[in-house]
Amino acid sequence: MKRQARGGGPTAIGASSAETEGAVGEAADKAGADQLRHRLGRADLRAVPEARRALRELLRQWGRPGRSEIAELLTSELVTNAIIHTDHDAVLTATVSPRGLHVEVRDFVGRRPRPRVQPADDSTNGRGLLLVQSLADAWGVRAHGVGKAVWFDLDGGLT
């Protein structure tokens, strides 16, 4: 399993007024992919468990045991970061295709996140991107017109 940070990804996203959309768009259907789009309200921590539930539903039939749980954990970290470290709405997009899972959280703040050195104390802060870096097959940050998208990829582990 190769872990790398790289720019870009297969999914381009934009702001959406819809709360959640499952299996949307002809492009997703044609590629054999299912997609979730979930709008995250500004400073709304209820969005974290809502995003996990929506992702769990999308991934019901995906990957080998344990991969969906990793996806939920990493998605929770990205969603939490977007909610806590920005003062804007964000958009979660998850796409499942034969190649694997691509998740990204797009926010509207240009400041790029950086993994921090592991805290020496028992603090629960500062570990989110370290988890993403450790558990994702690939991850990165991509700038867009207004803000950025932080993303990760997981293969289904079926090979």
C-alpha positions in Angstrom: 0.0 0.0 0.0 1.6 3.3 -1.1 0.8 6.4 0.8 1.5 9.7 -0.8 0.4 13.3 -0.8 -0.5 14.6 -4.2 -2.5 17.3 -5.8 -5.8 16.9 -7.5 -8.2 14.0 -7.6 -10.9 12.5 -9.7 -13.8 14.6 -8.3 -14.3 18.3 -8.8 -16.9 19.8 -6.4 -18.7 23.0 -5.9 -21.0 24.5 -3.4 -24.5 23.0 -3.3 -27.7 24.1 -1.7 -28.8 20.5 -1.3 -28.2 18.8 2.0 -27.4 15.3 0.7 -27.5 13.8 -2.7 -26.8 10.1 -3.3 -25.7 8.6 -6.6 -25.9 11.9 -8.4 -25.1 13.0 -11.9 -24.8 11.2 -15.2 -21.0 11.3 -15.0 -21.0 9.3 -11.7 -23.5 6.8 -13.2 -21.5 6.3 -16.4 -18.3 5.7 -14.5 -20.0 3.1 -12.4 -19.6 5.3 -9.3 -21.9 6.3 -6.5 -21.6 9.7 -5.1 -22.5 11.5 -1.9 -22.6 15.3 -1.5 -23.3 16.8 1.9 -23.4 20.4 2.8 -21.7 21.3 6.1 -23.1 24.3 7.9 -20.8 26.9 9.4 -19.8 25.9 13.0 -22.4 23.1 13.1 -20.7 20.2 14.9 -23.9 18.1 14.3 -22.5 17.8 10.8 -19.9 15.3 11.9 -22.2 12.4 12.9 -24.5 13.3 10.0 -21.6 13.0 7.6 -20.6 9.7 9.1 -24.1 8.2 8.8 -24.4 9.4 5.2 -21.0 7.9 4.3 -21.9 4.6 6.1 -25.0 4.3 4.0 -23.0 5.0 0.8 -20.4 2.4 1.8 -22.8 -0.3 2.9 -21.6 -2.8 0.2 -18.0 -1.4 -0.3 -14.6 -2.9 0.4 -13.3 -5.5 2.8 -14.1 -5.4 6.5 -12.6 -2.5 8.3 -12.2 -0.2 5.2 -15.5 1.5 5.7 -14.7 2.2 9.3 -11.4 3.8 8.3 -13.2 5.9 5.7 -15.7 7.0 8.4 -12.8 8.0 10.8 -10.9 9.9 8.2 -14.0 11.6 6.9 -14.9 12.7 10.5 -11.4 14.2 10.8 -11.7 16.2 7.6 -15.2 17.4 8.4 -14.3 18.4 12.0 -11.3 20.3 10.7 -13.4 22.2 8.2 -16.0 23.1 10.8 -13.5 24.0 13.6 -10.8 25.8 11.6 -12.9 27.9 9.2 -15.8 30.2 9.7 -17.6 29.2 6.6 -19.8 26.4 5.1 -18.1 23.4 3.5 -19.0 20.6 1.2 -18.3 16.9 1.7 -18.1 14.8 -1.5 -17.5 11.1 -1.5 -17.2 9.0 -4.6 -17.1 5.2 -4.8 -15.9 3.7 -8.0 -14.3 0.4 -9.1 -11.0 2.0 -8.3 -11.9 2.8 -4.7 -13.1 5.7 -2.6 -12.3 9.4 -3.0 -13.4 11.7 -0.2 -12.9 15.5 -0.1 -14.0 18.3 2.0 -14.0 21.7 0.3 -14.1 24.9 2.3 -13.9 28.5 1.4 -10.7 29.5 3.3 -7.4 29.5 1.5 -5.2 28.8 4.5 -3.7 25.3 4.0 -3.7 22.8 6.8 -0.5 21.2 8.0 0.0 18.0 9.9 1.3 18.9 13.4 3.9 17.1 15.4 2.3 14.6 17.7 1.3 16.3 20.9 3.3 15.1 23.9 0.3 15.3 26.2 -3.0 13.3 26.1 -4.7 16.2 24.2 -7.3 15.2 21.6 -6.4 18.1 19.3 -3.9 18.1 16.5 -4.0 14.4 15.4 -6.6 14.6 12.5 -4.3 15.0 9.6 -1.7 12.6 11.1 -4.5 10.0 11.1 -5.3 10.8 7.5 -1.6 10.7 6.5 -1.2 7.3 8.3 -4.3 5.5 7.2 -5.2 6.8 3.7 -3.7 5.3 0.6 -3.2 8.9 -0.7 -4.2 12.3 0.5 -3.6 15.9 -0.3 -4.7 19.5 -0.4 -5.8 21.2 -3.6 -6.4 24.9 -3.9 -9.4 26.1 -5.8 -10.8 29.6 -6.7 -11.9 30.5 -3.2 -10.5 28.1 -0.6 -9.2 24.5 -0.8 -10.2 20.9 -0.9 -8.6 18.4 1.5 -9.0 14.9 0.2 -8.0 11.2 0.7 -8.3 8.0 -1.3 -8.8 4.5 -0.1 -8.8 1.4 -2.3 -11.4 -1.2 -1.5 -8.9 -3.7 -0.3 -10.4 -6.4 -2.5 -7.3 -7.2 -4.5 
